[in-house]
Amino acid sequence: MKTHKHWAVGALACMVATFYTGFRGKMKEHKIFAIGAMGCMLFSVLSGYKMISGKGAVKKSEEVEKN
């Protein structure tokens, strides 16, 4: 869950920077922040899916049973 929060905050920061650089007309920085936002959103969605699907919880319960 911590990983999901970190990626989500990173995506938000990149999105804010993307909008800011877009309004300022700085296209090189705008593209860099846009790619960063897309990357952070991708990892945020993947970590959120892992959190919701319960795959991590199943592994943890199996490890506890083995010990």
N, C-alpha and C positions, 0 to 999 in steps of 0.2 A: 504494500500500500504506500510505503514511503517513496518507492521508485515512481509510482504513478503520479503522486503529488509533485515530485521534482520535475518530471517531464512536462506536466501540465503548466507549472509555473514558468518553465523555460519557453514553452510554446506561447504563453501569454506575453511574455517579455519580447519575444521575437515578433509577434504580431503587432504589438504597440510600436516597436521600432520600424516595422515595415510600413505601417500607416504614416508615421512621422516622416520617414525618408521619402515616401511617396508624395507627401504634400510639399516637401522641400525641393523635390525635383532631383534628388541624388539617386540616379538610376542604378549605379554600380552597387552602392550600399543597399538599395532597395531589393535588388535581386538576391544579395547574400542573405539578408534577413528573411526574405520570403522562403528561400531554400531551408534555412535554419528552422523556421516555423513549421514547414512541412515535415521535416525530420523529427522535430519534437512531438508534433501531433501524431505521427506514425507510431513512435515509441510509446506515447501516452495511451493511444488506443490499444496497442498490443498488451501493455502492462495492465490496462483496465480490463481487457478481455480475459486475461489470465486470472485476474482477481475475481471477476464475476463467474467464470466458468467453474471455479473451484478446483482446478487442477493442482494448485499449490497446496490446498488444504488436504487433498487426498494423499499426496506425497508425505506431508508432515505427519498425518495420522498413521501411515504405514511405518514410518521411521520410529515413532513412539512405540508401536506394537512390537517391533523387532527388538528394541532395547528392553 
